[in-house]
């Protein structure tokens, strides 16, 4: 089986290095202690953390992220209009998961050289994604870094940003109880996680120009480029009805759901998840990726999970948006994650993680 490590991503070493930076970062918080803008951590894992900044009775949040290697798909297809959706989904959907309302984004676009047409397409997509997320893009920088930035084709780039949010309602998971319903929000594509593994599988099976291949009537490059859904506006409508929110990014459903449930030491049974997109199932098939590993690396068809004791109200609110939502599971007392698989190899079998 092809693994994330064999794809060039060493998760263990990455976590060790993130912890090195994180410990130093934590020490700097004392520089604002008992001052305007005192900083507290809502949640962290390594260097990635969600923090609040206090201004009297108000709390601001900051979190940062990037698109990662999904940018290569746009380089391969020479299509850039959707990439802001991937960036803003990573930023804004992480914010609302904690009860924040995203307000403004600052971004940094690192390029190997300036290519006006590509940047116009990135900017056009940014305007549309910002509307869908309900945020303003207030600052940014384009840095021309030459061969420090590389990739596929002539125009290469990396794109990352930071979002500023107001904390509307702190969602910690403390109000989660056994029997609460889990609602899933469907995702059509890969989002921006597990991409290096997809790239490795594609190149091994089809060669370096895999994106030009058509399989089962589907152009692989188009499937890979499918834009991330931005759930932000719909989540802001349901904050009063939720006890927990899970954004399915790196670590997949098991890691992200366990993180929310750890406060009460509960588990979950996911008995009716959405189907993974075709490309995930195809990658499983040709790469020999077992279902349990796939659920740890990819979103497998879900972009977010909502934990609530009023599922009808949540589903009614979300129905106003172009998002498919349904009841996919429930909270259980046993501290394990049970998944009725929709994967390629063990469909309908119960996986326990």
N, C-alpha and C positions, 0 to 999 in steps of 0.2 A: 504494500500500500504506500502511495506517495504521502508524505507528511508535510506539515508546515515547516519543520526544520530543514527537510531536504529541499524545500522551495526557497530557502535562503532566509527564513525567519526563525531565529532561535528564541523562543518565548522565555525560556528560563534565564538565559543570559540577559535578555532585554529587561526582564523584571528586576534582576540584580542591579543593573546599571540605573534603572529608573529609581530604585530605592536609594542608591548613592546620592542622586540629585535631590530626591525627595527629602532626605534627612537634613540636607543643608538648607533647602527651601523652608522647612519647618522652623529652623532656627531664626530665620529672618522675620517671622511673624511678630516677634517681641519688639521689633522696631516701631510697631504701631499700637502697642498695648497701652490701654487707657487714653488713647488719643482718638480724634475724629477719624473714622475709617478703620477701627479695630477689626481685625480679621479672625474669623473662626472657620473651621473645616466642617462642612456638612458630611462629606464622605470622600474617601480617597483610596486609590490603589496605586502604589508607586508614585510616579510623578503626576499622574492624572488625578485631579481632585476638583470637587465643587466647593467653592468657598463663599462665605457671606462677608460683606463689608458693612458695618453698622454706622448709620448716620442718625442718631437719636432714635426715634421710633421706627425708622425705615431701615430695611436691609437690602443691599444690592448683592447680586451674584455675578461671578465671573467664571467662565469656563472656556477652554480652548480645544481645538481639534483641527484635523485636516482631512483631505480626501484620501491621502495615501497613494498607493500604486494604481488606483482606479483611473488616475489621469492618463495612464498608458492606453487605455481603451479609446479615449477620445483622440489621442495622438494617432493611433492605428486607423481610426475611421475618419479622421480629419473632421470631426464634429465636436463642437465645444459648448453648444447652447444649453446642455442639461447639467453641466458639471457643478454649477452653483447649487442645484438641488441637492447634490451629494454633500457639499460642504455645509449648507445651511441645515440639512437634516441632522448631521452629526452635532452641530452646535445647538440649534434651537430645541430639538427633541430631547437632548440631554438636559437642557435647562428646565423644560416643563415637567420632566420626570421627577424633579425635586420640588415642584410647585412654583417655579419661577415664570414670569412673563418676559420673554425676550424683547428688548427695546432697540438695541443698536449693535451693529457688528463692525469690527475693524478687521481688515484682512491683509495678508502679505502674499503676493504672487511673485514667486521666483522663476525666472525664465532663462534659457540659455542665450536667447537673443529676442529682440522685439520683432514680433510679426503682427502687424496691424489688424489684418482680417481675423486672425484667431482671437485676438484680444477683444475685438468688437463683438465676436460671438459669445465669448465668456461674459462680457459686460451685459449683453442683451439677455442672456439667461439669468444673470444676477438680478436684473430688475424684476423678472417674472417670479423668481424664487423668493425674493424679498417680499413681494406682494403676498404670495401664498403663506409665508411665515408671519406676516404682519410686522416686519421689522424695518429699520432704516440702516443703510450702510453708510457709516459716518466718516470713516477714514480708511486709508490703505496705502500700500506701497508696491510698486513694480520694481523688482531688482533684477538687472541684467547681469547674470553671473557666468556667462560663457560655458566652458566645459565642466564647470562645477555642477551643472545640471545636465543630465543625459536621459535618454529614453529611446522611444521608437520614432524614426523619421527625423525630420529636420528641426521641427519646433518642439521643444521639451520644456516642461514646467512642473512646479509643485505649488499647491495652493492650500493655505491654512488661515485660520482666523480665531478671533476671540469675541464672544458675545457678552454683552452687559444686560442683566435682567433685574427686575424687581421681584423680590420674594413675596408672592401673593398668599401662599398657604404652604407651610413646610410639610412635605410628605416624607415621613421617616419609616413607615412600616409598623409603627407601634400600635396602630389601631386594627391591624389585620387579625382576623380570628378564623378558627377552623370552620369550614363551611362556606366561607366567602367565595363568591364566583370569580372566575378569571375570564375576561373577555379579550379576545385576540383581534388585532388590527392587521389586516392582510398587507403583504408587501409583494410586489410583482418581480423584483429583481434582487441583485446581490447586496444592495446598499454599499457601504465602503469598508467591508470587513471580509477577511479570508481571501482577498484578491490575489495575493502572491501564490496561494495554493492553486487557484483557478488557472492562473497564467502558466504555472509549471505543468499542470495536467494537460492543458491545451497544446503547449509546445511539444511535449513528449509524444502526444498522440498524432498531432497534425503538422508539425514543423513550425518554424518561426513566423510564418504568415498565416497562422491558423484563423485569424479574424476574417479572412476572405472565403473560408470554407462554408458550404451550405450542407447542413445535416438535417435530415427529416424535414426538409423544406424551410429550415430556419438558418439565417445567416448568423454565424457564431459571434461576429463582432457586434452586430446590432443587439443580440441578446445580452451580451456582457455589458453594454453601455446603458441598458435600461436605467432610467433615473430613479433616485430614491424618492419615496413619498415623504412629504413633510406633514407631520400630524399635529403640529403645534396649536393651530387655531381650535381644532376639535378637542384637544386635551384641556385647553384653558376653559372650555365650556363645562367640563365635568369635574373640576377639582373638588367641588363640594360633595361629590358622591363617591370618591375613591378613598381606599385605605392604603393602596400601594400602586406604583407605576413602574413598569420595567421597559427600558429601551434596549432592544435586542441588537447589540453591536458586538465588539470583540469578546469572545468567550461564549457567545451564543446564549440560548435559553438557559442551560443549566447554571452557568456562572452568574449571569445577571439576575435570575430569579432567586437563587440562593442568597445573593447579596441583600435583597430586599427582605427575605424571610428570616435572616439570621437573628434579628432582634428578638423574635418570638420563638425561634428554633422550630418553626413549622416546615412542612413540605408541601408538595403540590402534585396533583394527578391531572395531567393534560390529556384528555380523552378524545378531543376532536379538533386538533390543530388544522390550520389551513395547509393545503398542499404546497410543497416547495415549488419554486419556478422550474421550468423545463431544464434550464442550464445547470442548476444544482444537481438534479437527478442524473443528467447526462454526465456531469463531472464525477459523480459517485460511480456510475457504471464503468466509465473508461479508465478511471483512476483507482478503482478498487477501494473507495472511501466508505468504510463501514458506517452504518446509520448513526451509531452513538458518537462517533468522531465528527460526522457531518453536523450533528446538532450542537457540538461544542465549538465549531469553527464558523458556521454560516447561520443566517437567520432562519433558514428552512421554511420560508413563507410567512413569517410573522415579523412585523416591524416594531410593534409594542404589545405589551400585555397590561391589562387594567384589572386591578383587584378591587372588588366592590361588594357591598351587601344590597345594592339596589340596581341590579343589572338592567331592568327595563328602562329606568331613567337614563342610564348611561347609553344604552343602545339607541334610545329615542333621540338623544342629543347628537350623537355621532351620525345618525342617519341623514342629517342636513348637509353632510359633507360627502365628497366623492371618495369615500373610504369604506371598504367592506369590513364589517365587524360581526362577530358572533361569539357565543359562549364556547370556550374551548377547554375549560377545566374548573377545578375547585381546590381550595386550600385544605390540606389534610394535616393531622397531628404528627404523623411519622416524618422525621426530618430528612426526607429523600425526595428527589424529583423523578416522578414516573411519567413517561411519555409513550402514548400509543403512536408508534412510528408511522409517519407518512413518507419515509425514505425509500430508497430504491431496493435495498436488500431485505429488509425486515418489515415491510409494510403490514400494519395492523398488529404487530407484535409489541409487547410492553417492554420498553427499555427502562432500566432503573439506574439513576446516576446519583 
